[in-house]
């Protein structure tokens, strides 16, 4: 049986959180495509990613880190742990959360290569994940228009 470490939440002072948020790029977001994400329940990565409930809605990385830091009152995940979890997920099989940055035109593009997205073919750094008009990456390198 596979063994994994359960994440323990630690108190995180406001000053530590504020400093970490100030160092994060304001234009980086996470987009969840709504597909299930395999992982280890209780791991830091699973805890952090499960905080995103919005499907195809960009969630600022700063918001995710803030949510994770306050999972239980004043205790939560360290901001560096959350950032590392997000980065690790980008190279995981069936990645369904994409680290993106918003361009000046309003498109959301991949920050790094995602070799195994759950939506299909490889996603390359700089490719549009969510277009300004709502088109979504479908894994074939084609943006699919969302049906309202």
C-alpha distance (Angstrom), angle and dihedral (degrees) to the residues before:
residue distance angle dihedral
X1 . . .
X2 3.79 . .
X3 3.78 116.1 .
X4 3.75 126.7 -150.7
X5 3.75 136.0 172.3
X6 3.79 119.5 -102.6
X7 3.78 111.7 -134.2
X8 3.77 117.2 -116.4
X9 3.78 117.3 -149.6
X10 3.79 116.7 -130.0
X11 3.80 132.1 -163.8
X12 3.80 110.3 -96.3
X13 3.82 118.4 -160.3
X14 3.81 116.4 -131.6
X15 3.82 90.8 -120.8
X16 3.82 92.1 57.1
X17 3.80 91.3 49.5
X18 3.82 92.8 46.1
X19 3.80 91.5 50.2
X20 3.81 92.2 48.9
X21 3.81 92.2 48.7
X22 3.81 91.3 49.6
X23 3.82 90.1 55.8
X24 3.82 94.5 51.4
X25 3.79 122.0 95.1
X26 3.80 109.7 -104.4
X27 3.81 92.1 -145.7
X28 3.83 97.4 58.5
X29 3.80 119.1 102.2
X30 3.79 139.9 165.7
X31 3.79 122.1 -126.5
X32 3.81 121.2 -164.4
X33 3.79 115.7 -156.2
X34 3.83 91.6 -155.4
X35 3.77 95.5 -111.8
X36 3.81 120.4 128.8
X37 3.75 116.2 -95.1
X38 3.79 118.4 -144.4
X39 3.76 113.8 -137.0
X40 3.75 147.1 121.8
X41 3.81 113.5 -68.7
X42 3.78 109.6 -124.6
X43 3.80 95.3 23.8
X44 3.79 118.7 128.2
X45 3.80 90.6 -114.1
X46 3.79 93.2 51.4
X47 3.80 92.5 46.2
X48 3.79 93.3 49.3
X49 3.80 97.3 44.4
X50 3.80 93.9 46.0
X51 3.80 87.7 63.4
X52 3.80 88.4 74.2
X53 3.80 108.8 84.6
X54 3.79 97.3 158.3
X55 3.81 113.3 101.7
X56 3.81 114.8 -146.5
X57 3.81 89.5 -10.0
X58 3.81 115.3 120.3
X59 3.80 110.8 -120.6
X60 3.81 113.5 -162.3
X61 3.81 112.0 -117.2
X62 3.80 87.3 -129.4
X63 3.83 90.1 59.0
X64 3.81 92.0 49.6
X65 3.80 91.2 49.9
X66 3.81 90.5 48.6
X67 3.81 91.7 50.1
X68 3.80 91.7 48.3
X69 3.80 93.0 47.9
X70 3.81 90.6 58.2
X71 3.82 102.2 41.2
X72 3.78 91.1 131.9
X73 3.77 113.2 21.2
X74 3.79 106.5 -71.3
X75 3.81 93.7 -10.9
X76 3.75 128.1 86.2
X77 3.77 146.5 109.5
X78 3.78 123.0 -30.9
X79 3.84 111.0 -108.4
X80 3.81 91.6 -123.6
X81 3.80 89.6 53.2
X82 3.81 90.3 53.8
X83 3.81 93.3 48.0
X84 3.81 90.5 48.9
X85 3.81 90.7 48.5
X86 3.81 90.7 52.6
X87 3.80 92.1 48.0
X88 3.82 92.7 47.4
X89 3.80 91.0 50.4
X90 3.81 91.0 57.8
X91 3.81 89.8 68.7
X92 3.82 96.7 38.6
X93 3.78 123.6 108.4
X94 3.80 112.3 -95.5
X95 3.79 94.4 14.2
X96 3.79 107.2 -170.1
X97 3.81 99.4 170.8
X98 3.79 114.4 72.1
X99 3.80 124.8 -158.4
X100 3.79 105.0 -139.8
X101 3.78 140.6 167.7
X102 3.76 126.3 -143.2
X103 3.78 115.7 -118.6
X104 3.78 125.3 -144.8
X105 3.81 88.7 -102.4
X106 3.81 92.4 55.8
X107 3.81 99.9 -104.8
X108 3.81 120.6 131.1
X109 3.81 111.7 -133.5
X110 3.81 131.2 -172.8
X111 3.81 113.9 -93.6
X112 3.82 93.0 -155.8
X113 3.80 138.0 10.3
X114 3.81 113.7 -80.0
X115 3.81 105.0 -157.0
X116 3.81 98.0 -173.7
X117 3.80 112.4 28.4
X118 3.79 116.1 175.2
X119 3.78 88.5 -125.8
X120 3.79 94.9 65.1
X121 3.79 134.4 -97.7
X122 3.77 128.3 41.4
X123 3.80 117.0 -66.9
X124 3.79 112.5 -144.5
X125 3.77 128.2 -149.3
X126 3.81 109.1 -89.1
X127 3.82 95.7 22.3
X128 3.78 115.6 131.1
X129 3.81 112.7 -103.8
X130 3.80 96.5 174.0
X131 3.79 120.4 15.3
X132 3.79 123.8 -144.2
X133 3.83 89.2 -110.6
X134 3.83 92.5 51.6
X135 3.82 99.8 -95.2
X136 3.82 111.3 150.6
X137 3.80 134.0 -149.3
X138 3.81 108.6 -107.9
X139 3.80 99.6 -174.8
X140 3.78 97.8 -102.0
X141 3.77 94.3 84.5
X142 3.80 89.6 -101.1
X143 3.78 125.0 115.1
X144 3.78 111.4 -130.3
X145 3.76 118.7 -152.2
X146 3.78 112.7 -122.3
X147 3.77 116.5 -122.3
X148 3.82 110.0 -131.1
